[in-house]
């Protein structure tokens, strides 16, 4: 019986294998038919389409969106009543570097001005000394070549004001509110000689005009009313001694030695002995 069983099993396996192979061929043939039908349908559609359809129309480029739509109800802060808000103190800085500190002053704590020795007045209110060029603040400086009018006559009030200012300084040291190191530019600063304010002295004596809005406006009005300095009459020259007469050129004198005279031996001397 065993050989019969083995033969039946082998025949069964062969029948099953043949059935599987036949089924695979049928599936492959069906798939090939579908592919062929699709290809034929595509070719028929291309043949029926117009000739212009071969060139597709260019699509219009859409502008790039630089922003996106935002729902204002979501992004906007909620509506709060003023009484619901609370002010809090700012947090402490993370380090000292975050603190905005004022710049350090270049002047020492006990600084009270820079002392300028042997000042030179180049104009009424302009001082040059120690490499500084200082214009006294609060005044309108009278230049050296300025002229003033008095009764229809003009006189050089600028040079007269400078002379009066030089007589006031007399080479004394002037203390001005300028930095310890000088520069080439003209610096406007307050100056004093001892306890005397230089600008106050110039305005009170009429040797400068008070600047508008400055501290010497009232003193300038008093000097103008009193006709002092440049606001007054021209200085009188009647009391000065007359100028000396010009000295004539000296005539050339006769030279001590006359080159035209001949040298003769003296006659009163004895003859030399033999």
Residue pairs with C-beta under 8 A, 6 or more apart in sequence:
93 99
106 179
106 180
107 179
107 180
111 180
112 175
113 175
113 176
113 177
113 178
113 192
114 130
114 132
114 175
114 176
114 177
114 178
114 179
114 180
115 173
115 174
115 175
116 127
116 129
116 130
116 132
116 134
116 173
116 174
116 175
116 176
117 129
117 130
117 173
118 129
118 171
118 173
119 127
119 128
119 129
119 169
119 171
119 172
119 173
119 174
120 127
120 128
120 129
121 127
121 162
121 165
121 166
121 169
122 128
122 144
122 162
123 141
123 142
123 143
123 144
123 158
123 161
123 162
123 165
124 141
124 142
124 158
124 161
124 162
124 164
124 165
124 202
124 207
124 208
125 135
125 136
125 139
125 141
125 142
125 165
125 198
125 199
125 202
125 207
125 208
126 133
126 134
126 135
126 136
126 141
126 186
127 133
127 134
127 136
127 169
127 174
127 176
127 191
128 134
129 174
130 182
131 182
131 183
132 176
132 178
132 182
132 183
132 187
133 184
133 185
133 186
133 187
134 174
134 176
134 178
134 186
134 187
134 188
134 189
134 191
135 141
135 186
135 187
135 188
135 189
136 188
136 189
136 190
136 191
136 198
136 199
136 202
136 208
137 188
137 189
137 190
137 199
137 211
137 214
138 190
138 199
138 203
138 210
138 211
138 214
138 215
138 216
139 199
139 202
139 203
139 208
139 209
139 210
139 211
139 214
139 216
140 208
140 209
140 210
140 211
141 208
142 157
142 158
142 161
142 162
142 207
142 208
142 209
142 230
143 158
144 158
144 159
144 162
145 156
145 158
145 159
146 156
146 157
146 158
147 154
147 155
147 156
147 157
147 158
148 154
148 155
148 157
148 230
148 231
148 234
150 232
150 233
150 234
151 233
153 234
155 234
155 235
157 229
157 230
160 230
160 235
161 207
161 208
161 229
161 230
164 205
164 207
164 229
165 202
165 207
168 193
168 201
169 193
172 193
172 194
173 193
174 191
174 192
174 193
174 198
175 191
175 192
175 193
176 187
176 189
176 190
176 191
176 192
177 189
177 190
177 191
178 187
178 189
190 197
190 198
190 199
191 197
191 198
191 199
192 198
199 208
199 215
199 216
200 216
200 219
202 208
203 209
203 210
203 216
203 219
203 220
203 223
204 219
204 222
204 223
204 228
205 223
205 228
205 229
206 223
206 224
206 226
206 227
206 228
206 229
206 230
206 231
206 232
207 229
207 230
208 229
209 220
209 230
210 216
210 217
210 219
210 220
210 221
223 229
223 231
224 231
227 233
